[in-house]
Amino acid sequence: MTAVDLLLVVIVCALAAYALLAGADFGAGVWDLLARGRHADRERRLIAHALGPVWEANHVWLIFVIVATFSGFPTAFGLIARGLELPLAFALAGIVLRGAAYVYRAYGEGAAGPESLWGRIFAVASSITPFMLGVSGAALATGKVTATSGPLAPFESPFALVAGAFAVIVTAFLAAVYLCHDAGSDTETEDLVPVFRRKALGSAAMAGVVSVALLPLLYQDAPIVAARFSDRSVPFVVLAVVCGFGSIAVIWIRRYVLARATAATAVVAVLLGWAVAQYPDLVVGAATASGSAAGSANLHALLIAMGFGMAVILPAFALLLKVFSGPEESAK
């Protein structure tokens, strides 16, 4: 395996971590937006408690991806930054507004109510960011991202738009599955388990429908990646389908810890299926991994630095999650 390929593997692993951790946080914001009825306030309180003080730490994986791409593939990074300027700007605005709104809602007087301005901003921003990231990822496969493409080019592909909607639905599915477990870990929130169970089952079904709708659009708007998808990604598709239906089955029988594992595996399988179909292009028709990579010495130095960085980040991140999940686990 070359240094270029190893760096790509590291980037994909970081994307998977971001999808599973920050993705669930975004999905929780979607359910915050859609909370209705007599349990709405309690649902929002559970969501806020589940996010807790660790939610912002999940963005370390996105920062890791950005730095690795900028340092390892500077030519492609410049092209992506120009071609995806608008969706990435909206995604960044969503992250910033979501963070600010989360804090202001948490500490502002009466901020937890459904009519709170900050509560609405938090919920809407939580939906905008995964949509824009989904659009950005799909646009890289269409060949519409070039040095001369206009700012609206990523939005001109139906495939990219549906991929954005799919990203929002998947994050909502992850969040609902995680929240089923969180709600059941405390006697005061046990009655919310059926609420999030219905949300998990509904979003799983919706994700399946939208994924089927994505396939013809993939072949229509991204034929190069679609051809590779047929050749390389079938095992990942099978894994995603099996784990997707498996998630529905274990949620149905109320095995929520197992549901977390199957849901996470399904999401990672989808991401890997896209990654192997995209390879060796970083931007289809415009930049390949080897053609846009930095010098060999730079790549080796970057990989060594990332190795030392992960030796610090991973134990600290694991400790952070353990510390703040401790009360919930002890309450089971």
TAHU-V754933 format. One record per backbone hydrogen bond with DSSP energy under -1.0 kcal/mol. CO is the residue of the C=O (numbers start at 1). NH is the residue of the N-H. If there is no record, write none. Layout:
BEGIN
CO & NH
CO & NH
END
This chain:
BEGIN
2 & 6
3 & 7
4 & 8
5 & 9
6 & 10
7 & 11
8 & 12
9 & 13
10 & 14
11 & 15
12 & 16
13 & 17
14 & 18
15 & 19
16 & 20
17 & 21
18 & 23
21 & 25
22 & 26
23 & 27
24 & 28
25 & 29
26 & 30
27 & 31
28 & 32
29 & 33
30 & 34
37 & 40
39 & 43
40 & 44
41 & 45
42 & 46
43 & 47
44 & 48
45 & 49
46 & 50
47 & 51
48 & 52
51 & 54
55 & 58
56 & 59
57 & 60
58 & 61
59 & 63
60 & 64
61 & 65
62 & 66
63 & 67
64 & 68
65 & 69
66 & 70
67 & 71
68 & 72
69 & 73
72 & 294
73 & 77
74 & 78
75 & 79
76 & 80
77 & 81
78 & 82
79 & 83
80 & 84
82 & 85
84 & 88
85 & 89
86 & 90
87 & 91
88 & 92
89 & 93
90 & 94
91 & 95
92 & 96
93 & 97
94 & 98
95 & 99
96 & 100
97 & 101
98 & 102
99 & 103
100 & 104
101 & 105
102 & 106
103 & 107
104 & 108
108 & 111
113 & 116
116 & 120
117 & 121
118 & 122
119 & 123
120 & 124
121 & 125
122 & 126
124 & 128
125 & 129
127 & 131
128 & 132
129 & 133
130 & 134
131 & 135
132 & 136
133 & 137
134 & 138
135 & 139
136 & 140
138 & 141
140 & 284
150 & 153
152 & 155
153 & 156
157 & 161
158 & 162
159 & 163
160 & 164
161 & 165
162 & 166
163 & 167
164 & 168
165 & 169
166 & 170
167 & 171
168 & 172
169 & 173
170 & 174
171 & 175
172 & 176
173 & 177
174 & 178
175 & 179
176 & 180
177 & 181
178 & 182
179 & 183
180 & 184
183 & 186
186 & 189
189 & 192
190 & 193
192 & 196
193 & 197
194 & 198
195 & 199
196 & 200
197 & 201
198 & 202
199 & 203
200 & 204
201 & 205
202 & 206
203 & 207
204 & 208
205 & 209
206 & 210
207 & 211
208 & 212
209 & 213
210 & 214
214 & 218
215 & 219
216 & 220
217 & 221
218 & 222
222 & 226
223 & 227
224 & 228
225 & 229
226 & 230
227 & 231
228 & 232
229 & 233
233 & 237
234 & 238
235 & 239
236 & 240
237 & 241
238 & 242
239 & 243
240 & 244
241 & 245
242 & 246
243 & 247
244 & 248
245 & 249
246 & 250
247 & 251
248 & 252
249 & 253
250 & 255
251 & 254
255 & 259
256 & 260
257 & 261
258 & 262
259 & 263
260 & 264
261 & 265
262 & 266
263 & 267
264 & 268
265 & 269
266 & 270
267 & 271
268 & 272
269 & 273
270 & 274
271 & 275
272 & 276
273 & 277
274 & 278
275 & 279
278 & 281
280 & 289
283 & 286
283 & 287
287 & 282
287 & 283
288 & 292
295 & 299
296 & 300
297 & 301
298 & 302
299 & 303
300 & 304
301 & 305
302 & 306
303 & 307
304 & 308
305 & 309
306 & 310
307 & 311
309 & 313
310 & 314
312 & 316
313 & 317
314 & 318
315 & 319
316 & 320
317 & 321
318 & 322
319 & 323
320 & 324
321 & 325
325 & 329
326 & 330
327 & 331
329 & 332
END
